[in-house]
Amino acid sequence: MQQYHFDTLIIGSGLAGLTLALNLAQNQKVAIVTKRSLQDSSSTWAQGGIAAVLSMEDSADAHIRDTLVAGAGLCDEAITRCVVENGPQAIKWLISQGVNFTRDSNHETGYHLTREGGHSVRRVIHINDATGKAVQSTLSTKIRTHPNIAILEHHIAVDLITSSKLAHHADKQNENARCYGAYVLDIKADTIHTISAHNTVLATGGAGKVYLYTTNPDTATGDGIAMGWRAGCRIANMEFIQFHPTCLYHPHAKSFLISEAVRGEGGLLKLPNGERFMPWHDERAELAPRDIVARAIDFEMKKRGLDCVYLDISHKSSEFLKQHFPTIYTRCHELGIDITRQPIPVVPAAHYTCGGIVVDRKGKTDLGNLYAIGETAHTGLHGANRLASNSLLECLVFGQAAAEDILSLSPVPPISLPKWDESRVTDADEEIVISHNWDELRRFMWSYVGIVRTNKRLQRAQHRINLLREEINEYYTNFRVTGDLLELRNLVTTADLIVQSAMLRHESRGLHYSLDYPNLLPQAQNTILRRKEFELASENSVPI
Ligand SMILES: Cc1cc2nc3c(=O)[nH]c(=O)nc-3n(C[C@H](O)[C@H](O)[C@H](O)COP(=O)(O)OP(=O)(O)OC[C@H]3O[C@@H](n4cnc5c(N)ncnc54)[C@H](O)[C@@H]3O)c2cc1C
């Protein structure tokens, strides 16, 4: 076991974490802890692009308006304005780092801009259909060669080290609640290190893996949200999970997105017997907004007991499909699906976590010296539904804002922190418990807390979560931790936060749809969860 000290500890290497690191490293010693390789993140998987006001035909007011409309009354207008107004300089910063956006010499900006659902003009800058991969690869190259940035790959943060936890163990009261760093498991060496830092930043992404079907990578297990919750931070709007209508359904295709552009170009959604069903649900049929299409697919699947539905674009020419959808064509072909002749099996899938740790406009959480940025955070930008391509923008703007704030603080000398105590644990006897619980959780969350909710389904889920939590806590207290156990523990906490939030919302708004409360309440309110004092106290009494 080692103890390390850094000026800033960043947990997570998605766009939010990398942006922050590069903006701090001129002046600070920074560590990036990431549980797989530097590139493993949702950010790398982002296809479409980044929304920003770049063209003369666009305006900040128009981008703000589109964001507020999508957010269904719950966006924070001041934060939305701040993010939108900082968009153009954030893109300039990426270009200055060497990101080579797709060009268009005929456009006044010199770049090609696309238009996505919910945007009133073309404002999405991109790198073909693999924006995230190109951005992350450019920034990662800089990060890897930076002398002030230490990279700890295959290291998973276990928990935050907070003053109240230390005070509890030293048996004394501490007035200023703050964060001192984190315990981090080196997955390959199977050792837990203590990392102390003047500032700690959660940039751990979303929680799509809480659902059976998700477009998210395996890293999206809600770790930061769960760690923030355990440390006493407020968590907001977790009921708003965005579901993408069409994720490829195939035993060997984990989380492969079939872009909405396929429906845009004439793709038709069909039942296994070839019958179309979207016209029964909405007059815009396949071109209805994302949440309506996802709900319709969910309805047909549940009603008929189907494993999937089909997206058929085989009526278009082979040349057209290969030219417009090269990535989709190739991936499906690898799996034995010829999209020029066959329909594509699809299911809706959890795509984006709108809620998260409550932060201010600098990314500061309720706890001193703890920040949260990117999908882990709740800034108020997304409201009850995220506008497409606003999330990468949020990562950039809040990564820069948090850096500015951190650099304005005067550093304090590190304190010595207690080591992780493994004296009372043994090796786990039955790993099967973990894999079984992972599976169970993701299945009942899909069935009971998915696209369409009811009071009864939420109660059922709550009951099962309580049982799982008990079992997992017992496991956590008695056995040596592993990456899988940590993720499962965080998934159960995140699932609990989603269910608690969904139960508190007695209306259908944005992404939250309840058959028991199908209407909109006149006043829009955020759902804010706060831990009860006694729960926090019992959390802090757990051996470190
Ligand atoms: C398929 C797909 C397509 C998308 N397309 C777009 C798009 O076109 N435009 C757009 O704006 N948005 C898009 N999104 C959403 C967007 O990609 C994400 O919201 C954004 O990338 C989140 O960035 P982040 O830095 O917050 O988190 P991530 O990029 O998810 O990074 C989180 C990081 O934290 C690490 N981590 C997590 N827990 C721990 C832990 N306990 N210890 C150590 N490390 C940890 C992970 O390994 C990872 O490195 C898409 C998402 C997906 C899944």
PDBQT file of the ligand as one rigid body, heavy atoms in Angstrom, charges set to zero:
ROOT
HETATM    1  C1  LIG A 601     -22.798   5.704 -27.726  1.00  0.00    +0.000 C 
HETATM    2  C2  LIG A 601     -22.836   7.124 -27.212  1.00  0.00    +0.000 A 
HETATM    3  C3  LIG A 601     -22.904   8.186 -28.102  1.00  0.00    +0.000 A 
HETATM    4  C4  LIG A 601     -22.933   9.509 -27.621  1.00  0.00    +0.000 A 
HETATM    5  N1  LIG A 601     -22.926  10.549 -28.525  1.00  0.00    +0.000 NA
HETATM    6  C5  LIG A 601     -22.844  11.820 -28.052  1.00  0.00    +0.000 A 
HETATM    7  C6  LIG A 601     -22.693  12.924 -28.942  1.00  0.00    +0.000 A 
HETATM    8  O1  LIG A 601     -22.601  12.755 -30.147  1.00  0.00    +0.000 OA
HETATM    9  N2  LIG A 601     -22.626  14.177 -28.403  1.00  0.00    +0.000 N 
HETATM   10  C7  LIG A 601     -22.697  14.420 -27.062  1.00  0.00    +0.000 A 
HETATM   11  O2  LIG A 601     -22.622  15.587 -26.630  1.00  0.00    +0.000 OA
HETATM   12  N3  LIG A 601     -22.827  13.383 -26.204  1.00  0.00    +0.000 NA
HETATM   13  C8  LIG A 601     -22.884  12.112 -26.657  1.00  0.00    +0.000 A 
HETATM   14  N4  LIG A 601     -22.992  11.080 -25.774  1.00  0.00    +0.000 N 
HETATM   15  C9  LIG A 601     -22.939  11.380 -24.337  1.00  0.00    +0.000 C 
HETATM   16  C10 LIG A 601     -21.502  11.740 -23.963  1.00  0.00    +0.000 C 
HETATM   17  O3  LIG A 601     -20.615  10.896 -24.645  1.00  0.00    +0.000 OA
HETATM   18  C11 LIG A 601     -21.263  11.608 -22.458  1.00  0.00    +0.000 C 
HETATM   19  O4  LIG A 601     -22.241  12.285 -21.741  1.00  0.00    +0.000 OA
HETATM   20  C12 LIG A 601     -19.910  12.218 -22.085  1.00  0.00    +0.000 C 
HETATM   21  O5  LIG A 601     -18.913  11.648 -22.884  1.00  0.00    +0.000 OA
HETATM   22  C13 LIG A 601     -19.601  12.006 -20.615  1.00  0.00    +0.000 C 
HETATM   23  O6  LIG A 601     -18.273  12.384 -20.397  1.00  0.00    +0.000 OA
HETATM   24  P1  LIG A 601     -17.638  12.278 -18.946  1.00  0.00    +0.000 P 
HETATM   25  O7  LIG A 601     -16.238  12.772 -19.052  1.00  0.00    +0.000 OA
HETATM   26  O8  LIG A 601     -18.538  12.898 -17.979  1.00  0.00    +0.000 OA
HETATM   27  O9  LIG A 601     -17.679  10.706 -18.639  1.00  0.00    +0.000 OA
HETATM   28  P2  LIG A 601     -17.067   9.458 -19.463  1.00  0.00    +0.000 P 
HETATM   29  O10 LIG A 601     -16.631   9.863 -20.806  1.00  0.00    +0.000 OA
HETATM   30  O11 LIG A 601     -18.037   8.357 -19.365  1.00  0.00    +0.000 OA
HETATM   31  O12 LIG A 601     -15.801   9.103 -18.595  1.00  0.00    +0.000 OA
HETATM   32  C14 LIG A 601     -15.917   8.596 -17.281  1.00  0.00    +0.000 C 
HETATM   33  C15 LIG A 601     -14.556   8.105 -16.856  1.00  0.00    +0.000 C 
HETATM   34  O13 LIG A 601     -14.567   7.771 -15.470  1.00  0.00    +0.000 OA
HETATM   35  C16 LIG A 601     -13.925   6.521 -15.259  1.00  0.00    +0.000 C 
HETATM   36  N5  LIG A 601     -14.439   5.977 -14.001  1.00  0.00    +0.000 N 
HETATM   37  C17 LIG A 601     -15.724   5.743 -13.653  1.00  0.00    +0.000 A 
HETATM   38  N6  LIG A 601     -15.790   5.304 -12.383  1.00  0.00    +0.000 NA
HETATM   39  C18 LIG A 601     -14.512   5.259 -11.909  1.00  0.00    +0.000 A 
HETATM   40  C19 LIG A 601     -13.927   4.871 -10.671  1.00  0.00    +0.000 A 
HETATM   41  N7  LIG A 601     -14.652   4.425  -9.631  1.00  0.00    +0.000 N 
HETATM   42  N8  LIG A 601     -12.584   4.936 -10.547  1.00  0.00    +0.000 NA
HETATM   43  C20 LIG A 601     -11.807   5.346 -11.582  1.00  0.00    +0.000 A 
HETATM   44  N9  LIG A 601     -12.318   5.724 -12.781  1.00  0.00    +0.000 NA
HETATM   45  C21 LIG A 601     -13.644   5.680 -12.937  1.00  0.00    +0.000 A 
HETATM   46  C22 LIG A 601     -14.290   5.735 -16.501  1.00  0.00    +0.000 C 
HETATM   47  O14 LIG A 601     -13.445   4.643 -16.662  1.00  0.00    +0.000 OA
HETATM   48  C23 LIG A 601     -14.121   6.824 -17.558  1.00  0.00    +0.000 C 
HETATM   49  O15 LIG A 601     -12.759   6.989 -17.865  1.00  0.00    +0.000 OA
HETATM   50  C24 LIG A 601     -22.950   9.753 -26.233  1.00  0.00    +0.000 A 
HETATM   51  C25 LIG A 601     -22.888   8.690 -25.340  1.00  0.00    +0.000 A 
HETATM   52  C26 LIG A 601     -22.816   7.377 -25.818  1.00  0.00    +0.000 A 
HETATM   53  C27 LIG A 601     -22.726   6.257 -24.835  1.00  0.00    +0.000 C 
ENDROOT
TORSDOF 0
